[in-house]
Amino acid sequence: MTLTLIGQTIAIKDIQVLDSKAGMSSNTSYQIAQDGLGFMWVATPLGLDRYDGGSIKSYTADGAPGSLTTAMIRTLAVDRDDNLWV
């Protein structure tokens, strides 16, 4: 039996690295979820990051009003009503 696989070539210019240099709260990510608006949510050991395709917004446990109560985010889920569960 012979199995033939055909792959795609991805140009390096098409790859965008999302790391702390790009504005992520951490270089480590545990889980990624996408909501109905197209935002990509990233669970990290230092908070929750939201990527909109151009910029990153970080939510951390810095003690400010509306901030997270804990920095370590491990699991994300988007339910059928498009609520993000952290």
mmCIF file as gemmi writes it, N, C-alpha and C atoms, coordinates in Angstrom:
data_model
loop_
_atom_site.group_PDB
_atom_site.id
_atom_site.type_symbol
_atom_site.label_atom_id
_atom_site.label_alt_id
_atom_site.label_comp_id
_atom_site.label_asym_id
_atom_site.label_entity_id
_atom_site.label_seq_id
_atom_site.pdbx_PDB_ins_code
_atom_site.Cartn_x
_atom_site.Cartn_y
_atom_site.Cartn_z
_atom_site.occupancy
_atom_site.B_iso_or_equiv
_atom_site.pdbx_formal_charge
_atom_site.auth_seq_id
_atom_site.auth_asym_id
_atom_site.pdbx_PDB_model_num
ATOM 1 N N . MET Axp A 1 ? 0.84 -1.17 0 1 0 ? 1 A 1
ATOM 2 C CA . MET Axp A 1 ? 0 0 0 1 0 ? 1 A 1
ATOM 3 C C . MET Axp A 1 ? 0.891 1.241 0 1 0 ? 1 A 1
ATOM 4 N N . THR Axp A 2 ? 0.555 2.207 -0.84 1 0 ? 2 A 1
ATOM 5 C CA . THR Axp A 2 ? 1.291 3.456 -0.928 1 0 ? 2 A 1
ATOM 6 C C . THR Axp A 2 ? 0.389 4.602 -0.508 1 0 ? 2 A 1
ATOM 7 N N . LEU Axp A 3 ? 0.907 5.458 0.308 1 0 ? 3 A 1
ATOM 8 C CA . LEU Axp A 3 ? 0.164 6.623 0.768 1 0 ? 3 A 1
ATOM 9 C C . LEU Axp A 3 ? 0.884 7.876 0.284 1 0 ? 3 A 1
ATOM 10 N N . THR Axp A 4 ? 0.177 8.721 -0.439 1 0 ? 4 A 1
ATOM 11 C CA . THR Axp A 4 ? 0.754 9.958 -0.945 1 0 ? 4 A 1
ATOM 12 C C . THR Axp A 4 ? 0.134 11.132 -0.204 1 0 ? 4 A 1
ATOM 13 N N . LEU Axp A 5 ? 0.969 11.988 0.305 1 0 ? 5 A 1
ATOM 14 C CA . LEU Axp A 5 ? 0.519 13.18 1.001 1 0 ? 5 A 1
ATOM 15 C C . LEU Axp A 5 ? 0.954 14.417 0.239 1 0 ? 5 A 1
ATOM 16 N N . ILE Axp A 6 ? 0.063 15.368 0.132 1 0 ? 6 A 1
ATOM 17 C CA . ILE Axp A 6 ? 0.387 16.621 -0.528 1 0 ? 6 A 1
ATOM 18 C C . ILE Axp A 6 ? 0.26 17.731 0.503 1 0 ? 6 A 1
ATOM 19 N N . GLY Axp A 7 ? 1.301 18.513 0.661 1 0 ? 7 A 1
ATOM 20 C CA . GLY Axp A 7 ? 1.293 19.59 1.646 1 0 ? 7 A 1
ATOM 21 C C . GLY Axp A 7 ? 1.243 20.946 0.979 1 0 ? 7 A 1
ATOM 22 N N . GLN Axp A 8 ? 1.12 21.951 1.799 1 0 ? 8 A 1
ATOM 23 C CA . GLN Axp A 8 ? 1.124 23.318 1.311 1 0 ? 8 A 1
ATOM 24 C C . GLN Axp A 8 ? 2.411 23.997 1.721 1 0 ? 8 A 1
ATOM 25 N N . THR Axp A 9 ? 2.864 24.889 0.897 1 0 ? 9 A 1
ATOM 26 C CA . THR Axp A 9 ? 4.023 25.698 1.22 1 0 ? 9 A 1
ATOM 27 C C . THR Axp A 9 ? 3.529 27.027 1.78 1 0 ? 9 A 1
ATOM 28 N N . ILE Axp A 10 ? 4.044 27.378 2.941 1 0 ? 10 A 1
ATOM 29 C CA . ILE Axp A 10 ? 3.662 28.638 3.577 1 0 ? 10 A 1
ATOM 30 C C . ILE Axp A 10 ? 4.855 29.574 3.516 1 0 ? 10 A 1
ATOM 31 N N . ALA Axp A 11 ? 4.64 30.726 2.963 1 0 ? 11 A 1
ATOM 32 C CA . ALA Axp A 11 ? 5.712 31.719 2.906 1 0 ? 11 A 1
ATOM 33 C C . ALA Axp A 11 ? 5.949 32.286 4.299 1 0 ? 11 A 1
ATOM 34 N N . ILE Axp A 12 ? 7.191 32.451 4.667 1 0 ? 12 A 1
ATOM 35 C CA . ILE Axp A 12 ? 7.543 32.972 5.985 1 0 ? 12 A 1
ATOM 36 C C . ILE Axp A 12 ? 6.885 34.332 6.231 1 0 ? 12 A 1
ATOM 37 N N . LYS Axp A 13 ? 6.697 35.135 5.202 1 0 ? 13 A 1
ATOM 38 C CA . LYS Axp A 13 ? 6.078 36.449 5.378 1 0 ? 13 A 1
ATOM 39 C C . LYS Axp A 13 ? 4.637 36.343 5.858 1 0 ? 13 A 1
ATOM 40 N N . ASP Axp A 14 ? 3.996 35.167 5.694 1 0 ? 14 A 1
ATOM 41 C CA . ASP Axp A 14 ? 2.608 34.971 6.111 1 0 ? 14 A 1
ATOM 42 C C . ASP Axp A 14 ? 2.474 34.599 7.581 1 0 ? 14 A 1
ATOM 43 N N . ILE Axp A 15 ? 3.584 34.367 8.248 1 0 ? 15 A 1
ATOM 44 C CA . ILE Axp A 15 ? 3.553 33.937 9.649 1 0 ? 15 A 1
ATOM 45 C C . ILE Axp A 15 ? 3.841 35.135 10.551 1 0 ? 15 A 1
ATOM 46 N N . GLN Axp A 16 ? 2.949 35.339 11.528 1 0 ? 16 A 1
ATOM 47 C CA . GLN Axp A 16 ? 3.146 36.406 12.502 1 0 ? 16 A 1
ATOM 48 C C . GLN Axp A 16 ? 3.395 35.77 13.862 1 0 ? 16 A 1
ATOM 49 N N . VAL Axp A 17 ? 4.493 36.112 14.479 1 0 ? 17 A 1
ATOM 50 C CA . VAL Axp A 17 ? 4.843 35.576 15.791 1 0 ? 17 A 1
ATOM 51 C C . VAL Axp A 17 ? 4.188 36.442 16.854 1 0 ? 17 A 1
ATOM 52 N N . LEU Axp A 18 ? 3.413 35.803 17.719 1 0 ? 18 A 1
ATOM 53 C CA . LEU Axp A 18 ? 2.795 36.506 18.844 1 0 ? 18 A 1
ATOM 54 C C . LEU Axp A 18 ? 3.524 36.064 20.108 1 0 ? 18 A 1
ATOM 55 N N . ASP Axp A 19 ? 4.345 36.944 20.627 1 0 ? 19 A 1
ATOM 56 C CA . ASP Axp A 19 ? 5.108 36.663 21.836 1 0 ? 19 A 1
ATOM 57 C C . ASP Axp A 19 ? 5.143 37.925 22.695 1 0 ? 19 A 1
ATOM 58 N N . SER Axp A 20 ? 5.926 37.891 23.756 1 0 ? 20 A 1
ATOM 59 C CA . SER Axp A 20 ? 5.967 39.051 24.645 1 0 ? 20 A 1
ATOM 60 C C . SER Axp A 20 ? 6.526 40.288 23.934 1 0 ? 20 A 1
ATOM 61 N N . LYS Axp A 21 ? 7.369 40.116 22.954 1 0 ? 21 A 1
ATOM 62 C CA . LYS Axp A 21 ? 7.873 41.257 22.19 1 0 ? 21 A 1
ATOM 63 C C . LYS Axp A 21 ? 6.761 41.906 21.377 1 0 ? 21 A 1
ATOM 64 N N . ALA Axp A 22 ? 5.767 41.115 20.983 1 0 ? 22 A 1
ATOM 65 C CA . ALA Axp A 22 ? 4.626 41.628 20.209 1 0 ? 22 A 1
ATOM 66 C C . ALA Axp A 22 ? 3.527 42.179 21.111 1 0 ? 22 A 1
ATOM 67 N N . GLY Axp A 23 ? 3.654 41.982 22.443 1 0 ? 23 A 1
ATOM 68 C CA . GLY Axp A 23 ? 2.673 42.517 23.374 1 0 ? 23 A 1
ATOM 69 C C . GLY Axp A 23 ? 1.911 41.483 24.178 1 0 ? 23 A 1
ATOM 70 N N . MET Axp A 24 ? 2.192 40.187 23.965 1 0 ? 24 A 1
ATOM 71 C CA . MET Axp A 24 ? 1.54 39.147 24.753 1 0 ? 24 A 1
ATOM 72 C C . MET Axp A 24 ? 2.026 39.234 26.2 1 0 ? 24 A 1
ATOM 73 N N . SER Axp A 25 ? 1.18 38.813 27.134 1 0 ? 25 A 1
ATOM 74 C CA . SER Axp A 25 ? 1.567 38.861 28.545 1 0 ? 25 A 1
ATOM 75 C C . SER Axp A 25 ? 2.627 37.814 28.875 1 0 ? 25 A 1
ATOM 76 N N . SER Axp A 26 ? 2.746 36.772 28.061 1 0 ? 26 A 1
ATOM 77 C CA . SER Axp A 26 ? 3.704 35.702 28.309 1 0 ? 26 A 1
ATOM 78 C C . SER Axp A 26 ? 4.055 35.025 26.99 1 0 ? 26 A 1
ATOM 79 N N . ASN Axp A 27 ? 5.205 34.375 26.94 1 0 ? 27 A 1
ATOM 80 C CA . ASN Axp A 27 ? 5.574 33.562 25.78 1 0 ? 27 A 1
ATOM 81 C C . ASN Axp A 27 ? 5.001 32.158 25.872 1 0 ? 27 A 1
ATOM 82 N N . THR Axp A 28 ? 4.366 31.838 26.993 1 0 ? 28 A 1
ATOM 83 C CA . THR Axp A 28 ? 3.745 30.534 27.195 1 0 ? 28 A 1
ATOM 84 C C . THR Axp A 28 ? 2.243 30.667 27.062 1 0 ? 28 A 1
ATOM 85 N N . SER Axp A 29 ? 1.624 29.772 26.311 1 0 ? 29 A 1
ATOM 86 C CA . SER Axp A 29 ? 0.162 29.766 26.213 1 0 ? 29 A 1
ATOM 87 C C . SER Axp A 29 ? -0.348 28.374 26.508 1 0 ? 29 A 1
ATOM 88 N N . TYR Axp A 30 ? -1.49 28.308 27.196 1 0 ? 30 A 1
ATOM 89 C CA . TYR Axp A 30 ? -2.09 27.03 27.561 1 0 ? 30 A 1
ATOM 90 C C . TYR Axp A 30 ? -3.23 26.635 26.637 1 0 ? 30 A 1
ATOM 91 N N . GLN Axp A 31 ? -4.007 27.608 26.206 1 0 ? 31 A 1
ATOM 92 C CA . GLN Axp A 31 ? -5.154 27.306 25.366 1 0 ? 31 A 1
ATOM 93 C C . GLN Axp A 31 ? -5.534 28.547 24.567 1 0 ? 31 A 1
ATOM 94 N N . ILE Axp A 32 ? -6.117 28.315 23.388 1 0 ? 32 A 1
ATOM 95 C CA . ILE Axp A 32 ? -6.576 29.407 22.524 1 0 ? 32 A 1
ATOM 96 C C . ILE Axp A 32 ? -8.024 29.137 22.153 1 0 ? 32 A 1
ATOM 97 N N . ALA Axp A 33 ? -8.843 30.189 22.163 1 0 ? 33 A 1
ATOM 98 C CA . ALA Axp A 33 ? -10.248 30.074 21.756 1 0 ? 33 A 1
ATOM 99 C C . ALA Axp A 33 ? -10.588 31.273 20.878 1 0 ? 33 A 1
ATOM 100 N N . GLN Axp A 34 ? -11.515 31.072 19.941 1 0 ? 34 A 1
ATOM 101 C CA . GLN Axp A 34 ? -11.961 32.163 19.092 1 0 ? 34 A 1
ATOM 102 C C . GLN Axp A 34 ? -13.439 32.398 19.335 1 0 ? 34 A 1
ATOM 103 N N . ASP Axp A 35 ? -13.817 33.673 19.543 1 0 ? 35 A 1
ATOM 104 C CA . ASP Axp A 35 ? -15.226 33.98 19.775 1 0 ? 35 A 1
ATOM 105 C C . ASP Axp A 35 ? -15.925 34.323 18.454 1 0 ? 35 A 1
ATOM 106 N N . GLY Axp A 36 ? -17.209 34.601 18.527 1 0 ? 36 A 1
ATOM 107 C CA . GLY Axp A 36 ? -18.011 34.87 17.343 1 0 ? 36 A 1
ATOM 108 C C . GLY Axp A 36 ? -17.661 36.166 16.632 1 0 ? 36 A 1
ATOM 109 N N . LEU Axp A 37 ? -16.97 37.07 17.318 1 0 ? 37 A 1
ATOM 110 C CA . LEU Axp A 37 ? -16.53 38.318 16.697 1 0 ? 37 A 1
ATOM 111 C C . LEU Axp A 37 ? -15.178 38.171 16.003 1 0 ? 37 A 1
ATOM 112 N N . GLY Axp A 38 ? -14.574 36.996 16.143 1 0 ? 38 A 1
ATOM 113 C CA . GLY Axp A 38 ? -13.282 36.739 15.512 1 0 ? 38 A 1
ATOM 114 C C . GLY Axp A 38 ? -12.084 36.992 16.397 1 0 ? 38 A 1
ATOM 115 N N . PHE Axp A 39 ? -12.31 37.45 17.643 1 0 ? 39 A 1
ATOM 116 C CA . PHE Axp A 39 ? -11.189 37.653 18.559 1 0 ? 39 A 1
ATOM 117 C C . PHE Axp A 39 ? -10.584 36.301 18.936 1 0 ? 39 A 1
ATOM 118 N N . MET Axp A 40 ? -9.261 36.26 18.982 1 0 ? 40 A 1
ATOM 119 C CA . MET Axp A 40 ? -8.545 35.083 19.469 1 0 ? 40 A 1
ATOM 120 C C . MET Axp A 40 ? -8.159 35.372 20.923 1 0 ? 40 A 1
ATOM 121 N N . TRP Axp A 41 ? -8.567 34.486 21.819 1 0 ? 41 A 1
ATOM 122 C CA . TRP Axp A 41 ? -8.28 34.626 23.249 1 0 ? 41 A 1
ATOM 123 C C . TRP Axp A 41 ? -7.224 33.602 23.624 1 0 ? 41 A 1
ATOM 124 N N . VAL Axp A 42 ? -6.2 34.022 24.354 1 0 ? 42 A 1
ATOM 125 C CA . VAL Axp A 42 ? -5.077 33.16 24.702 1 0 ? 42 A 1
ATOM 126 C C . VAL Axp A 42 ? -4.936 33.111 26.219 1 0 ? 42 A 1
ATOM 127 N N . ALA Axp A 43 ? -4.989 31.9 26.771 1 0 ? 43 A 1
ATOM 128 C CA . ALA Axp A 43 ? -4.778 31.682 28.209 1 0 ? 43 A 1
ATOM 129 C C . ALA Axp A 43 ? -3.282 31.547 28.462 1 0 ? 43 A 1
ATOM 130 N N . THR Axp A 44 ? -2.757 32.347 29.392 1 0 ? 44 A 1
ATOM 131 C CA . THR Axp A 44 ? -1.325 32.312 29.702 1 0 ? 44 A 1
ATOM 132 C C . THR Axp A 44 ? -1.128 32.239 31.214 1 0 ? 44 A 1
ATOM 133 N N . PRO Axp A 45 ? 0.082 31.943 31.664 1 0 ? 45 A 1
ATOM 134 C CA . PRO Axp A 45 ? 0.335 31.925 33.111 1 0 ? 45 A 1
ATOM 135 C C . PRO Axp A 45 ? 0.33 33.319 33.738 1 0 ? 45 A 1
ATOM 136 N N . LEU Axp A 46 ? 0.347 34.366 32.917 1 0 ? 46 A 1
ATOM 137 C CA . LEU Axp A 46 ? 0.38 35.73 33.448 1 0 ? 46 A 1
ATOM 138 C C . LEU Axp A 46 ? -0.872 36.527 33.133 1 0 ? 46 A 1
ATOM 139 N N . GLY Axp A 47 ? -1.89 35.886 32.57 1 0 ? 47 A 1
ATOM 140 C CA . GLY Axp A 47 ? -3.134 36.586 32.289 1 0 ? 47 A 1
ATOM 141 C C . GLY Axp A 47 ? -3.832 36.067 31.041 1 0 ? 47 A 1
ATOM 142 N N . LEU Axp A 48 ? -4.744 36.88 30.537 1 0 ? 48 A 1
ATOM 143 C CA . LEU Axp A 48 ? -5.558 36.554 29.373 1 0 ? 48 A 1
ATOM 144 C C . LEU Axp A 48 ? -5.263 37.586 28.289 1 0 ? 48 A 1
ATOM 145 N N . ASP Axp A 49 ? -4.953 37.126 27.086 1 0 ? 49 A 1
ATOM 146 C CA . ASP Axp A 49 ? -4.654 38.025 25.986 1 0 ? 49 A 1
ATOM 147 C C . ASP Axp A 49 ? -5.726 37.901 24.914 1 0 ? 49 A 1
ATOM 148 N N . ARG Axp A 50 ? -6.066 39.043 24.295 1 0 ? 50 A 1
ATOM 149 C CA . ARG Axp A 50 ? -7.032 39.068 23.197 1 0 ? 50 A 1
ATOM 150 C C . ARG Axp A 50 ? -6.336 39.627 21.961 1 0 ? 50 A 1
ATOM 151 N N . TYR Axp A 51 ? -6.401 38.883 20.874 1 0 ? 51 A 1
ATOM 152 C CA . TYR Axp A 51 ? -5.771 39.295 19.617 1 0 ? 51 A 1
ATOM 153 C C . TYR Axp A 51 ? -6.856 39.514 18.583 1 0 ? 51 A 1
ATOM 154 N N . ASP Axp A 52 ? -6.84 40.669 17.922 1 0 ? 52 A 1
ATOM 155 C CA . ASP Axp A 52 ? -7.88 41 16.943 1 0 ? 52 A 1
ATOM 156 C C . ASP Axp A 52 ? -7.389 40.931 15.499 1 0 ? 52 A 1
ATOM 157 N N . GLY Axp A 53 ? -6.215 40.371 15.302 1 0 ? 53 A 1
ATOM 158 C CA . GLY Axp A 53 ? -5.634 40.285 13.969 1 0 ? 53 A 1
ATOM 159 C C . GLY Axp A 53 ? -4.633 41.386 13.702 1 0 ? 53 A 1
ATOM 160 N N . GLY Axp A 54 ? -4.59 42.367 14.585 1 0 ? 54 A 1
ATOM 161 C CA . GLY Axp A 54 ? -3.653 43.471 14.416 1 0 ? 54 A 1
ATOM 162 C C . GLY Axp A 54 ? -2.981 43.902 15.701 1 0 ? 54 A 1
ATOM 163 N N . SER Axp A 55 ? -3.735 43.838 16.815 1 0 ? 55 A 1
ATOM 164 C CA . SER Axp A 55 ? -3.172 44.27 18.091 1 0 ? 55 A 1
ATOM 165 C C . SER Axp A 55 ? -3.569 43.295 19.2 1 0 ? 55 A 1
ATOM 166 N N . ILE Axp A 56 ? -2.832 43.386 20.297 1 0 ? 56 A 1
ATOM 167 C CA . ILE Axp A 56 ? -3.032 42.504 21.447 1 0 ? 56 A 1
ATOM 168 C C . ILE Axp A 56 ? -3.446 43.344 22.642 1 0 ? 56 A 1
ATOM 169 N N . LYS Axp A 57 ? -4.473 42.898 23.35 1 0 ? 57 A 1
ATOM 170 C CA . LYS Axp A 57 ? -4.893 43.517 24.612 1 0 ? 57 A 1
ATOM 171 C C . LYS Axp A 57 ? -4.703 42.477 25.694 1 0 ? 57 A 1
ATOM 172 N N . SER Axp A 58 ? -4 42.819 26.753 1 0 ? 58 A 1
ATOM 173 C CA . SER Axp A 58 ? -3.734 41.889 27.851 1 0 ? 58 A 1
ATOM 174 C C . SER Axp A 58 ? -4.577 42.239 29.062 1 0 ? 58 A 1
ATOM 175 N N . TYR Axp A 59 ? -5.161 41.227 29.662 1 0 ? 59 A 1
ATOM 176 C CA . TYR Axp A 59 ? -5.915 41.349 30.907 1 0 ? 59 A 1
ATOM 177 C C . TYR Axp A 59 ? -5.108 40.609 31.972 1 0 ? 59 A 1
ATOM 178 N N . THR Axp A 60 ? -4.717 41.321 33.017 1 0 ? 60 A 1
ATOM 179 C CA . THR Axp A 60 ? -3.861 40.734 34.045 1 0 ? 60 A 1
ATOM 180 C C . THR Axp A 60 ? -4.465 40.937 35.43 1 0 ? 60 A 1
ATOM 181 N N . ALA Axp A 61 ? -3.826 40.38 36.432 1 0 ? 61 A 1
ATOM 182 C CA . ALA Axp A 61 ? -4.254 40.521 37.829 1 0 ? 61 A 1
ATOM 183 C C . ALA Axp A 61 ? -3.419 41.617 38.485 1 0 ? 61 A 1
ATOM 184 N N . ASP Axp A 62 ? -3.542 42.833 37.959 1 0 ? 62 A 1
ATOM 185 C CA . ASP Axp A 62 ? -2.725 43.928 38.479 1 0 ? 62 A 1
ATOM 186 C C . ASP Axp A 62 ? -3.395 44.71 39.601 1 0 ? 62 A 1
ATOM 187 N N . GLY Axp A 63 ? -4.605 44.296 39.987 1 0 ? 63 A 1
ATOM 188 C CA . GLY Axp A 63 ? -5.296 44.965 41.079 1 0 ? 63 A 1
ATOM 189 C C . GLY Axp A 63 ? -6.142 46.156 40.655 1 0 ? 63 A 1
ATOM 190 N N . ALA Axp A 64 ? -6.064 46.532 39.399 1 0 ? 64 A 1
ATOM 191 C CA . ALA Axp A 64 ? -6.877 47.658 38.908 1 0 ? 64 A 1
ATOM 192 C C . ALA Axp A 64 ? -8.338 47.238 38.81 1 0 ? 64 A 1
ATOM 193 N N . PRO Axp A 65 ? -9.261 48.183 38.875 1 0 ? 65 A 1
ATOM 194 C CA . PRO Axp A 65 ? -10.684 47.837 38.73 1 0 ? 65 A 1
ATOM 195 C C . PRO Axp A 65 ? -10.938 47.111 37.416 1 0 ? 65 A 1
ATOM 196 N N . GLY Axp A 66 ? -11.645 46.001 37.496 1 0 ? 66 A 1
ATOM 197 C CA . GLY Axp A 66 ? -11.944 45.203 36.312 1 0 ? 66 A 1
ATOM 198 C C . GLY Axp A 66 ? -10.853 44.233 35.919 1 0 ? 66 A 1
ATOM 199 N N . SER Axp A 67 ? -9.773 44.176 36.691 1 0 ? 67 A 1
ATOM 200 C CA . SER Axp A 67 ? -8.687 43.251 36.352 1 0 ? 67 A 1
ATOM 201 C C . SER Axp A 67 ? -9.034 41.842 36.829 1 0 ? 67 A 1
ATOM 202 N N . LEU Axp A 68 ? -8.258 40.883 36.384 1 0 ? 68 A 1
ATOM 203 C CA . LEU Axp A 68 ? -8.468 39.486 36.775 1 0 ? 68 A 1
ATOM 204 C C . LEU Axp A 68 ? -8.148 39.305 38.256 1 0 ? 68 A 1
ATOM 205 N N . THR Axp A 69 ? -8.792 38.325 38.869 1 0 ? 69 A 1
ATOM 206 C CA . THR Axp A 69 ? -8.51 38.04 40.282 1 0 ? 69 A 1
ATOM 207 C C . THR Axp A 69 ? -7.31 37.115 40.43 1 0 ? 69 A 1
ATOM 208 N N . THR Axp A 70 ? -6.945 36.427 39.365 1 0 ? 70 A 1
ATOM 209 C CA . THR Axp A 70 ? -5.762 35.571 39.366 1 0 ? 70 A 1
ATOM 210 C C . THR Axp A 70 ? -5.066 35.701 38.026 1 0 ? 70 A 1
ATOM 211 N N . ALA Axp A 71 ? -3.757 35.584 38.021 1 0 ? 71 A 1
ATOM 212 C CA . ALA Axp A 71 ? -3.003 35.731 36.773 1 0 ? 71 A 1
ATOM 213 C C . ALA Axp A 71 ? -3.019 34.448 35.946 1 0 ? 71 A 1
ATOM 214 N N . MET Axp A 72 ? -2.939 33.298 36.597 1 0 ? 72 A 1
ATOM 215 C CA . MET Axp A 72 ? -2.821 32.024 35.885 1 0 ? 72 A 1
ATOM 216 C C . MET Axp A 72 ? -4.145 31.654 35.23 1 0 ? 72 A 1
ATOM 217 N N . ILE Axp A 73 ? -4.181 31.66 33.901 1 0 ? 73 A 1
ATOM 218 C CA . ILE Axp A 73 ? -5.36 31.25 33.142 1 0 ? 73 A 1
ATOM 219 C C . ILE Axp A 73 ? -4.979 29.992 32.375 1 0 ? 73 A 1
ATOM 220 N N . ARG Axp A 74 ? -5.693 28.901 32.609 1 0 ? 74 A 1
ATOM 221 C CA . ARG Axp A 74 ? -5.343 27.643 31.957 1 0 ? 74 A 1
ATOM 222 C C . ARG Axp A 74 ? -6.352 27.189 30.904 1 0 ? 74 A 1
ATOM 223 N N . THR Axp A 75 ? -7.627 27.488 31.117 1 0 ? 75 A 1
ATOM 224 C CA . THR Axp A 75 ? -8.66 26.927 30.256 1 0 ? 75 A 1
ATOM 225 C C . THR Axp A 75 ? -9.6 28.016 29.764 1 0 ? 75 A 1
ATOM 226 N N . LEU Axp A 76 ? -9.987 27.92 28.501 1 0 ? 76 A 1
ATOM 227 C CA . LEU Axp A 76 ? -10.934 28.842 27.887 1 0 ? 76 A 1
ATOM 228 C C . LEU Axp A 76 ? -12.012 28.05 27.167 1 0 ? 76 A 1
ATOM 229 N N . ALA Axp A 77 ? -13.211 28.619 27.101 1 0 ? 77 A 1
ATOM 230 C CA . ALA Axp A 77 ? -14.29 28.017 26.323 1 0 ? 77 A 1
ATOM 231 C C . ALA Axp A 77 ? -15.238 29.125 25.883 1 0 ? 77 A 1
ATOM 232 N N . VAL Axp A 78 ? -15.774 28.978 24.683 1 0 ? 78 A 1
ATOM 233 C CA . VAL Axp A 78 ? -16.805 29.882 24.185 1 0 ? 78 A 1
ATOM 234 C C . VAL Axp A 78 ? -18.072 29.047 24.058 1 0 ? 78 A 1
ATOM 235 N N . ASP Axp A 79 ? -19.156 29.478 24.743 1 0 ? 79 A 1
ATOM 236 C CA . ASP Axp A 79 ? -20.391 28.699 24.708 1 0 ? 79 A 1
ATOM 237 C C . ASP Axp A 79 ? -21.262 29.093 23.51 1 0 ? 79 A 1
ATOM 238 N N . ARG Axp A 80 ? -22.415 28.444 23.381 1 0 ? 80 A 1
ATOM 239 C CA . ARG Axp A 80 ? -23.281 28.666 22.211 1 0 ? 80 A 1
ATOM 240 C C . ARG Axp A 80 ? -23.882 30.072 22.173 1 0 ? 80 A 1
ATOM 241 N N . ASP Axp A 81 ? -23.855 30.779 23.315 1 0 ? 81 A 1
ATOM 242 C CA . ASP Axp A 81 ? -24.308 32.16 23.363 1 0 ? 81 A 1
ATOM 243 C C . ASP Axp A 81 ? -23.156 33.148 23.16 1 0 ? 81 A 1
ATOM 244 N N . ASP Axp A 82 ? -21.992 32.617 22.794 1 0 ? 82 A 1
ATOM 245 C CA . ASP Axp A 82 ? -20.775 33.398 22.527 1 0 ? 82 A 1
ATOM 246 C C . ASP Axp A 82 ? -20.203 34.059 23.773 1 0 ? 82 A 1
ATOM 247 N N . ASN Axp A 83 ? -20.437 33.463 24.946 1 0 ? 83 A 1
ATOM 248 C CA . ASN Axp A 83 ? -19.811 33.913 26.186 1 0 ? 83 A 1
ATOM 249 C C . ASN Axp A 83 ? -18.456 33.241 26.318 1 0 ? 83 A 1
ATOM 250 N N . LEU Axp A 84 ? -17.443 33.988 26.715 1 0 ? 84 A 1
ATOM 251 C CA . LEU Axp A 84 ? -16.136 33.43 26.958 1 0 ? 84 A 1
ATOM 252 C C . LEU Axp A 84 ? -16.04 33.015 28.409 1 0 ? 84 A 1
ATOM 253 N N . TRP Axp A 85 ? -15.717 31.755 28.64 1 0 ? 85 A 1
ATOM 254 C CA . TRP Axp A 85 ? -15.55 31.228 29.995 1 0 ? 85 A 1
ATOM 255 C C . TRP Axp A 85 ? -14.066 31.058 30.251 1 0 ? 85 A 1
ATOM 256 N N . VAL Axp A 86 ? -13.605 31.61 31.37 1 0 ? 86 A 1
ATOM 257 C CA . VAL Axp A 86 ? -12.181 31.579 31.732 1 0 ? 86 A 1
ATOM 258 C C . VAL Axp A 86 ? -12.021 30.796 33.005 1 0 ? 86 A 1
